[in-house]
């Protein structure tokens, strides 16, 4: 036996006199002290006051053994042990004793009492070796059916056909010069997500809540549910959603469309944004998020020299949030000054990590006229797909814009008159048939 091992008794329960790293049986990681006592040789378990997060402190100790063998008769608990050990001892070879090794016994003690010491040695005959954590055998990787992968469509057919929709677990970055319509288009994309039954949550760092709702309500209403009102003082004609439509839209928004409150100064803190997003996801089931825009977020403790690094960390955190929770995050980032040339992915403000972390990168640019295969087509805006990680597609899509409803739509043959599902929600009015009056002097023919 060896007394030269590091002392890790603070985190593991074991008898140092029974530790033999040179023994080819490896280190047996058990489910409790009773099992350790039954096995004795090279047997350990997590100490009573320790947690799995303490396991990395034991890496120097564990590395002295050829491998770790997880020994636990209970399948559910065994799976938990395997997951916790593999996550924290990344470079350690892990073997797992299978159900057959325990011969139907519920504890190691009963296995020893029923079948003797030889049964403990024979556990090694029924083990499976796991790949090192983070290393997969490609042959065992299951490929999903793309058509069944959770996604949200944009409502822009050419965009959906190009990228296959906005997949859950991804981050999309949107850029474009000021006033080119990024925020407006993204408001429309959130409405499309809501129309598909998704709950959405937006951080708009520049617009007060009333203005954000005003624009979004116009987009939800569409041109058929908007009337023009003349401002008596300025003479300006202002589009307003009709009262009946606004009431129905409000019910359509309720508990399905959340806006981050920017009513106090601390709300712009990047950490707060992420915490509120986590809350909206876990409590309200939100799966589509918008950060508009990253330049308005503040990073605690970062000096001017560290600003771009903090910004990069925030984007990385957003991408991690999307992957971990299976949601889609849209992020607006202004480009660097690039007058006189078309935007590229590298033109996004800050450092390159912003687009490196992104699964999709899009740019909006105003265009007076573009030439397409079917001839000259007047377009208000060009949507450029600068990066698409899944399909690798790059494409330009022409969009027109309806000033009244603030809606983008396909250039040329498209129309802003799409009807969202709020128009079909609620109770239908029932018409009551009135019996004919025999004294009616004007009966119907």
C-alpha positions as CSV (number, residue, x, y, z in Angstrom):
1,X,0.0,0.0,0.0
2,X,1.1,3.6,-0.6
3,X,1.3,6.6,1.8
4,X,2.8,8.9,-0.8
5,X,-0.6,10.1,-2.3
6,X,-1.8,13.6,-1.7
7,X,-4.1,13.9,1.3
8,X,-7.6,14.5,-0.1
9,X,-9.6,13.3,2.9
10,X,-11.3,16.7,3.1
11,X,-13.2,15.8,-0.1
12,X,-13.1,12.0,-0.3
13,X,-13.7,9.3,2.2
14,X,-11.2,6.4,2.0
15,X,-8.6,4.5,4.1
16,X,-5.1,5.6,3.1
17,X,-3.7,2.2,4.1
18,X,-5.8,0.5,1.4
19,X,-4.7,2.8,-1.4
20,X,-2.5,1.1,-4.0
21,X,-2.1,3.1,-7.3
22,X,0.0,0.4,-8.8
23,X,-2.8,-2.1,-8.5
24,X,-4.3,-2.6,-12.0
25,X,-7.9,-2.6,-10.6
26,X,-7.8,1.3,-10.7
27,X,-9.7,3.6,-8.3
28,X,-13.2,2.4,-7.4
29,X,-15.5,5.4,-6.9
30,X,-18.4,4.2,-4.7
31,X,-21.9,5.6,-3.8
32,X,-21.2,5.8,0.0
33,X,-18.9,4.9,2.9
34,X,-20.6,1.5,3.4
35,X,-19.6,0.5,0.0
36,X,-16.0,1.8,0.6
37,X,-15.8,-0.3,3.7
38,X,-17.0,-3.4,1.8
39,X,-14.6,-3.0,-1.1
40,X,-11.6,-1.5,0.9
41,X,-8.9,-1.7,-1.7
42,X,-8.7,1.5,-3.8
43,X,-12.2,2.4,-2.8
44,X,-13.4,6.0,-2.2
45,X,-16.6,8.0,-2.1
46,X,-17.5,11.7,-1.8
47,X,-17.0,13.0,1.7
48,X,-20.1,13.9,3.7
49,X,-19.3,17.6,3.8
50,X,-18.0,17.8,0.2
51,X,-19.8,18.5,-3.1
52,X,-19.1,17.4,-6.6
53,X,-17.6,20.8,-7.3
54,X,-14.8,19.9,-4.9
55,X,-13.7,17.0,-7.1
56,X,-11.1,19.0,-9.1
57,X,-9.2,19.4,-5.9
58,X,-8.6,15.6,-6.0
59,X,-7.2,15.5,-9.6
60,X,-3.6,15.0,-8.5
61,X,-4.7,12.1,-6.3
62,X,-6.9,10.5,-8.9
63,X,-4.3,10.8,-11.6
64,X,-2.1,8.3,-9.8
65,X,-4.5,5.5,-10.7
66,X,-4.9,3.9,-14.2
67,X,-8.6,4.7,-14.3
68,X,-11.7,5.4,-12.2
69,X,-14.4,2.7,-11.9
70,X,-17.8,3.9,-10.9
71,X,-19.4,1.3,-8.7
72,X,-23.1,1.8,-7.8
73,X,-25.9,-0.7,-8.0
74,X,-28.6,2.0,-8.4
75,X,-28.8,2.9,-12.1
76,X,-30.1,6.4,-11.7
77,X,-27.6,7.3,-9.0
78,X,-24.9,5.7,-11.0
79,X,-25.7,7.9,-14.0
80,X,-25.5,11.0,-11.9
81,X,-22.1,9.9,-10.5
82,X,-20.8,9.3,-14.0
83,X,-21.9,12.7,-15.3
84,X,-20.5,14.6,-12.3
85,X,-17.2,12.7,-12.4
86,X,-16.7,13.1,-16.1
87,X,-17.4,16.8,-16.1
88,X,-14.8,17.5,-13.4
89,X,-12.1,15.0,-14.1
90,X,-11.9,15.6,-17.8
91,X,-8.6,13.8,-18.6
92,X,-9.4,10.7,-16.5
93,X,-10.4,7.4,-18.0
94,X,-13.8,6.4,-16.6
95,X,-15.2,2.8,-16.4
96,X,-18.7,2.1,-15.3
97,X,-19.9,-1.2,-13.7
98,X,-23.0,-2.5,-15.4
99,X,-26.2,-3.8,-13.9
100,X,-25.2,-7.4,-14.5
101,X,-22.1,-7.0,-12.2
102,X,-24.3,-6.5,-9.1
103,X,-26.4,-9.8,-9.7
104,X,-29.6,-8.1,-8.6
105,X,-28.2,-6.9,-5.3
106,X,-29.2,-3.4,-4.2
107,X,-26.0,-2.7,-2.3
108,X,-22.4,-3.6,-2.4
109,X,-22.7,-5.0,1.1
110,X,-25.4,-7.4,0.1
111,X,-23.4,-8.5,-2.9
112,X,-20.5,-9.3,-0.7
113,X,-22.6,-11.1,1.9
114,X,-24.5,-13.1,-0.7
115,X,-21.8,-14.1,-3.2
116,X,-18.5,-13.4,-1.3
117,X,-15.4,-11.4,-2.0
118,X,-15.0,-13.1,-5.3
119,X,-18.1,-11.3,-6.5
120,X,-16.5,-8.0,-5.9
121,X,-13.5,-8.9,-8.1
122,X,-15.8,-10.1,-10.8
123,X,-17.4,-6.6,-11.1
124,X,-14.5,-5.8,-13.4
125,X,-15.8,-8.4,-15.9
126,X,-18.9,-6.3,-16.6
127,X,-17.8,-2.8,-17.1
128,X,-18.0,-0.3,-20.0
129,X,-15.2,2.2,-20.7
130,X,-16.4,5.7,-21.5
131,X,-14.6,8.1,-23.8
132,X,-12.8,11.0,-22.1
133,X,-15.3,13.7,-21.4
134,X,-15.8,15.9,-24.4
135,X,-14.4,13.3,-26.8
136,X,-17.1,11.5,-28.9
137,X,-17.0,8.6,-31.3
138,X,-18.4,10.1,-34.5
139,X,-20.1,6.9,-35.4
140,X,-22.2,7.2,-32.3
141,X,-23.4,10.7,-32.9
142,X,-27.1,10.8,-33.8
143,X,-28.1,13.2,-36.7
144,X,-31.3,15.1,-36.2
145,X,-34.0,15.4,-38.9
146,X,-33.6,19.1,-39.9
147,X,-37.3,19.4,-40.6
148,X,-38.1,18.4,-37.0
149,X,-35.5,20.7,-35.4
150,X,-37.1,23.5,-33.3
151,X,-37.0,26.8,-35.2
152,X,-38.9,30.0,-35.8
153,X,-39.5,31.3,-39.3
154,X,-39.0,34.9,-40.2
155,X,-42.0,35.3,-42.4
156,X,-39.7,36.4,-45.3
157,X,-39.9,33.4,-47.6
158,X,-36.6,33.9,-49.4
159,X,-34.8,34.3,-46.0
160,X,-36.4,31.2,-44.6
161,X,-35.6,29.2,-47.7
162,X,-31.9,30.3,-47.5
163,X,-31.2,29.7,-43.8
164,X,-34.0,27.2,-42.9
165,X,-35.4,29.5,-40.3
166,X,-33.9,30.7,-37.0
167,X,-32.8,27.5,-35.2
168,X,-33.1,27.3,-31.4
169,X,-29.8,27.3,-29.6
170,X,-28.3,29.9,-32.0
171,X,-27.3,33.6,-31.9
172,X,-28.0,35.9,-34.8
173,X,-26.2,39.3,-35.2
174,X,-27.8,42.1,-37.1
175,X,-25.8,45.1,-38.3
176,X,-26.4,48.1,-40.5
177,X,-25.9,51.9,-40.5
178,X,-28.2,54.0,-38.3
179,X,-31.6,54.5,-39.7
180,X,-31.5,51.5,-42.1
181,X,-34.3,49.6,-40.3
182,X,-32.6,47.0,-38.1
183,X,-34.8,47.6,-35.0
184,X,-37.9,47.9,-37.2
185,X,-37.3,44.6,-39.0
186,X,-36.4,42.8,-35.7
187,X,-39.7,44.0,-34.2
188,X,-41.4,42.4,-37.1
189,X,-39.5,39.2,-36.6
190,X,-40.6,39.1,-32.9
191,X,-44.2,39.4,-34.1
192,X,-43.6,36.5,-36.5
193,X,-42.3,34.4,-33.6
194,X,-45.3,35.4,-31.5
195,X,-47.6,34.4,-34.4
196,X,-46.0,31.0,-34.3
197,X,-46.9,30.5,-30.7
198,X,-43.6,31.5,-29.2
199,X,-43.1,33.8,-26.2
200,X,-40.6,36.6,-26.9
201,X,-38.6,39.0,-24.8
202,X,-36.9,42.2,-25.9
203,X,-34.3,44.5,-24.5
204,X,-34.5,47.8,-26.3
205,X,-31.8,50.1,-24.9
206,X,-32.8,53.2,-26.9
207,X,-36.6,53.2,-27.0
208,X,-38.9,53.9,-24.0
209,X,-41.6,51.3,-23.5
210,X,-44.4,53.4,-25.0
211,X,-42.5,54.1,-28.2
212,X,-41.5,50.5,-28.6
213,X,-45.1,49.4,-28.1
214,X,-46.3,52.1,-30.6
215,X,-44.1,50.9,-33.4
216,X,-44.7,47.2,-32.6
217,X,-48.5,47.7,-32.5
218,X,-48.5,49.4,-35.9
219,X,-46.6,46.4,-37.3
220,X,-49.0,44.0,-35.6
221,X,-52.0,45.9,-36.8
222,X,-51.1,46.2,-40.5
223,X,-52.4,48.9,-42.9
224,X,-56.1,47.8,-42.7
225,X,-56.3,48.5,-38.9
226,X,-54.6,51.9,-38.9
227,X,-56.2,55.3,-39.3
228,X,-54.4,58.6,-39.8
229,X,-54.9,61.3,-37.2
230,X,-53.9,64.9,-37.7
231,X,-51.9,66.4,-34.8
232,X,-53.7,69.7,-34.1
233,X,-50.5,71.6,-33.0
234,X,-48.0,70.5,-35.7
235,X,-50.3,69.5,-38.5
236,X,-48.5,66.2,-38.8
237,X,-50.5,63.1,-39.9
238,X,-49.9,60.4,-37.4
239,X,-50.7,56.7,-37.9
240,X,-52.7,55.2,-35.0
241,X,-54.0,51.7,-34.4
242,X,-57.8,51.6,-34.1
243,X,-59.1,51.1,-30.6
244,X,-60.7,47.7,-31.3
245,X,-57.6,46.4,-33.0
246,X,-55.3,47.7,-30.2
247,X,-57.4,46.0,-27.5
248,X,-57.2,42.7,-29.4
249,X,-53.4,43.1,-30.0
250,X,-52.9,43.8,-26.2
251,X,-54.6,40.5,-25.4
252,X,-52.4,38.8,-28.1
253,X,-49.3,40.3,-26.4
254,X,-50.3,39.3,-22.9
255,X,-47.9,36.9,-21.2
256,X,-46.4,36.2,-24.6
257,X,-44.5,39.4,-25.4
258,X,-42.2,40.9,-22.7
259,X,-40.2,44.1,-22.8
260,X,-37.2,44.7,-20.6
261,X,-37.9,47.8,-18.5
262,X,-35.3,50.5,-19.1
263,X,-36.9,52.9,-16.7
264,X,-34.0,53.1,-14.3
265,X,-30.2,53.5,-15.0
266,X,-29.0,50.2,-13.6
267,X,-31.1,48.2,-16.0
268,X,-28.6,48.5,-18.8
269,X,-26.1,46.4,-16.9
270,X,-25.2,43.4,-19.1
271,X,-25.5,41.0,-16.1
272,X,-29.0,42.2,-15.4
273,X,-30.0,41.7,-19.0
274,X,-28.9,38.1,-18.9
275,X,-30.6,37.5,-15.5
276,X,-33.9,38.8,-16.7
277,X,-33.6,36.7,-19.9
278,X,-33.0,33.6,-17.8
279,X,-36.1,34.6,-15.7
280,X,-38.3,35.1,-18.8
281,X,-37.2,31.8,-20.2
282,X,-37.8,29.7,-17.0
283,X,-40.9,31.4,-15.7
284,X,-42.7,32.4,-18.9
285,X,-41.2,30.0,-21.5
286,X,-39.7,32.7,-23.6
287,X,-37.6,31.2,-26.5
288,X,-36.9,34.2,-28.8
289,X,-34.9,37.1,-27.4
290,X,-33.7,40.5,-28.7
291,X,-30.8,42.7,-27.5
292,X,-31.2,46.0,-29.3
293,X,-28.4,47.0,-29.2
294,X,-25.1,45.9,-27.6
295,X,-23.8,49.4,-27.7
296,X,-26.3,50.5,-25.0
297,X,-25.4,47.7,-22.6
298,X,-23.0,48.6,-19.7
299,X,-20.4,46.4,-18.3
300,X,-19.6,46.7,-14.6
301,X,-16.0,47.1,-13.6
302,X,-14.7,47.5,-17.2
303,X,-12.5,50.4,-18.0
304,X,-12.3,52.0,-21.4
305,X,-9.4,49.8,-22.4
306,X,-11.4,46.7,-21.4
307,X,-14.6,47.7,-23.0
308,X,-14.4,45.6,-26.1
309,X,-13.2,42.6,-24.2
310,X,-16.2,42.9,-21.8
311,X,-18.4,43.3,-24.9
312,X,-17.0,40.1,-26.3
313,X,-17.6,38.3,-23.1
314,X,-21.3,39.5,-23.1
315,X,-21.8,38.2,-26.6
316,X,-20.2,34.9,-25.6
317,X,-22.6,34.7,-22.7
318,X,-25.6,35.3,-25.0
319,X,-24.4,32.5,-27.3
320,X,-24.0,30.2,-24.3
321,X,-27.4,31.2,-23.0
322,X,-29.0,30.3,-26.4
323,X,-27.3,26.9,-26.6
324,X,-27.9,26.0,-23.0
325,X,-31.6,26.8,-23.0
326,X,-32.5,26.0,-26.6
327,X,-33.6,29.5,-27.5
328,X,-32.8,32.0,-30.2
329,X,-31.1,35.3,-29.5
330,X,-31.1,38.3,-31.9
331,X,-28.4,40.9,-31.3
332,X,-28.1,44.3,-32.9
333,X,-24.6,45.7,-33.3
334,X,-23.7,48.8,-35.2
335,X,-20.9,48.6,-37.9
336,X,-17.7,50.6,-38.0
337,X,-17.6,53.6,-40.2
338,X,-17.6,52.2,-43.7
339,X,-18.9,54.9,-45.9
340,X,-18.8,54.2,-49.6
341,X,-18.7,50.4,-49.4
342,X,-21.0,47.5,-48.7
343,X,-21.0,46.0,-45.3
344,X,-19.2,42.7,-44.4
345,X,-19.2,40.6,-41.3
346,X,-15.9,42.0,-40.2
347,X,-17.4,45.5,-40.2
348,X,-19.4,44.9,-37.1
349,X,-18.3,47.3,-34.4
350,X,-16.1,46.1,-31.5
351,X,-13.9,43.1,-32.0
352,X,-14.2,40.1,-34.3
353,X,-15.4,37.9,-31.5
354,X,-18.9,39.3,-31.9
355,X,-19.4,37.7,-35.3
356,X,-17.2,34.7,-34.4
357,X,-19.7,33.7,-31.7
358,X,-22.7,34.3,-34.0
359,X,-24.4,31.5,-36.0
360,X,-25.9,34.0,-38.4
361,X,-24.8,37.5,-39.4
362,X,-27.1,39.8,-41.4
363,X,-26.8,43.4,-42.6
364,X,-29.5,45.9,-43.7
365,X,-28.6,48.5,-46.3
366,X,-30.8,51.1,-48.1
367,X,-31.0,50.6,-51.8
368,X,-32.6,52.8,-54.5
369,X,-32.6,50.2,-57.2
370,X,-31.0,46.7,-57.6
371,X,-30.9,44.6,-60.7
372,X,-32.3,41.0,-60.3
373,X,-32.7,38.2,-62.8
374,X,-36.3,39.1,-63.5
375,X,-35.4,42.7,-64.4
376,X,-35.1,46.1,-62.7
377,X,-36.8,45.9,-59.3
378,X,-37.3,49.0,-57.1
379,X,-36.3,48.1,-53.5
380,X,-36.3,50.1,-50.3
381,X,-33.8,47.9,-48.4
382,X,-31.4,45.0,-49.2
383,X,-31.0,42.2,-46.5
384,X,-27.6,40.7,-46.8
385,X,-26.9,37.2,-45.4
386,X,-23.2,37.7,-44.5
387,X,-22.8,34.4,-42.5
388,X,-24.9,31.3,-42.0
389,X,-23.0,28.6,-40.1
390,X,-25.4,25.7,-40.8
391,X,-25.7,26.0,-44.6
392,X,-22.9,28.4,-45.4
393,X,-25.2,30.5,-47.6
394,X,-24.6,34.1,-48.6
395,X,-27.4,36.0,-50.3
396,X,-29.1,39.3,-50.9
397,X,-32.8,39.7,-50.5
398,X,-34.7,42.8,-51.6
399,X,-37.4,44.3,-49.2
400,X,-39.9,47.0,-49.6
401,X,-41.2,49.1,-46.7
402,X,-44.7,50.4,-45.8
403,X,-44.3,53.6,-43.9
404,X,-47.7,53.5,-42.3
405,X,-47.6,50.1,-40.7
406,X,-43.7,50.0,-40.4
407,X,-43.7,46.7,-42.1
408,X,-41.0,45.2,-44.4
409,X,-42.2,42.8,-47.1
410,X,-40.9,41.2,-50.3
411,X,-39.9,43.7,-53.0
412,X,-41.8,43.7,-56.2
413,X,-44.7,41.3,-55.8
414,X,-45.0,41.4,-52.0
415,X,-47.6,43.1,-49.8
416,X,-47.6,44.6,-46.3
417,X,-51.2,43.3,-45.7
418,X,-50.3,40.1,-43.8
419,X,-52.8,39.3,-41.1
420,X,-51.4,38.1,-37.7
421,X,-53.4,35.6,-35.6
422,X,-54.7,38.3,-33.2
423,X,-57.3,39.1,-35.8
424,X,-58.7,35.6,-35.5
425,X,-58.4,35.4,-31.7
426,X,-61.3,36.1,-29.3
427,X,-65.0,35.3,-29.5
428,X,-66.8,35.8,-32.8
429,X,-69.8,38.1,-32.5
430,X,-73.0,36.1,-32.9
431,X,-75.8,37.6,-34.9
432,X,-79.3,37.1,-33.4
433,X,-82.0,36.6,-36.0
434,X,-85.1,38.7,-35.2
435,X,-88.5,37.3,-35.9
436,X,-90.5,39.1,-38.6
437,X,-92.9,41.7,-37.2
438,X,-96.4,41.1,-38.8
439,X,-97.2,44.8,-38.4
440,X,-94.0,45.9,-40.2
441,X,-95.2,48.3,-43.0
442,X,-92.0,47.6,-45.0
443,X,-91.6,43.8,-45.0
444,X,-88.7,42.3,-47.0
445,X,-89.6,41.1,-50.4
